Amino acid sequence: MPCPDYLCGLDAAIDVVGGKWKALILWALSVEPRRFGELRRELDGVTERVLTQQLRELERDGVVHREVHSQVPPKVVYSLTESGIALDRAMSDLGRWGEENMSRLAAARAHS
């Protein structure tokens, strides 16, 4: 069923994973659930503010689950939802394409 917010399904999917960090967050969480600090260390270059914002948006979109364990200090663990796992699977072909074309893309951009 068409949705007035999106032109097509690809438009909706790109809206969820758009930007530099969201796809990398999904990739990191596909390996195993992670705490905020673990994600921050793994995603070299992401700021705390941006990571927080991106995680909130992914949680809002239903692809990331945030679980707060009541202890001192509080422990928060992020994991993929079923929808997030399905999205990660769908993105694996895109990642494979990137791996296969990474060198060619870098060379082409270096010459332009």
N, C-alpha and C positions, 0 to 999 in steps of 0.2 A: 504494500500500500504506500503510495507516495506521501512524502512528508514535506510540508511547506518550508521547513528549515533547511533542507538539503536538496541538491539537484539529483543525487544518486547515492547509492550505498558507499561508493568510494569516497565521496565528499564527507559523509558522516564518519567514516573510519579515519580519514586524514584529520578531521577536526579533533578526534580523540587523541591521536598520537602526534599531532603536528608540533613542530619545534624541535630543537636539538636534544632535549633531555628526556622527554616522555618515552620515546622508543627505547632509549638506553635504560631507563628505570624499569620498563617492562622486561627487557633482556636480563637485567640483574636479578629481578624478582622471579624470573622463570627458572633460575638455577636453584634458589631456595629463599624462604622468607628472610627478611633482613630488618635490622634496626636502622634508625635514621643515620646514626654515625657510620654504620657499615656502608650504607648507600653513598654517603658523602665521600668516604675514602675511596670507594670503588669508582665513582664517577668523577674522576680528576678534573677540576676546573669548575664544577658547579658550585654556586654559592648556597649558603644555608637558606637564604630568602627564596631563591629560585626553586630549590629542591622542595621546600615546604609548599610553595605555591603549586608546583607541578603535581606533587603527591595529593594535595587537596582536590585538584581538578580531576585526577585519575580516580580518586575515591568517589567524587561526585558523579562521575560517568559510569561508576559501577564496575571498573576493571581492577581496582586495588582495594583491598580490605585493610583497615587499620584496627589493630587489636591492642587495647590498653590493658596491661596487667597491673592490678592494684598492689603495688609494693613501693617501698621507698629506697632509692629514687624510682619514679614511675618508669616502667618499661613499656615501650611501644614497638610493636612488630608489624611490618607491612608484608602483605602477601598478595598473590593474584587471586581474584575470584574466578569462578567458572568462565565468566565472560572474558576476563583477562587472559586466561589460559587459551581460550579459543582465538582471541585476538593475537596472542603471541604466536600461535601455530600458523595463523594466516600471514603473519609478517615474516615467517621463516623463509618463504620463497623470495620475498623482497631482499632479505639479508643475503641469501645465496646469490642472487643476481648481483648485489653489491660486491660480494667477495670476488666473483668471477670478473667483474669489470672495474675494480678499484684501480689497478695499475693503468689501464687504458684511460680512465677518467682523469687521473692525476696528470698523466702525460699530455692529454688534450688541453687541460686547463693551464698547464705550464707554458704551452705554446700560444695561448691566446692573449 
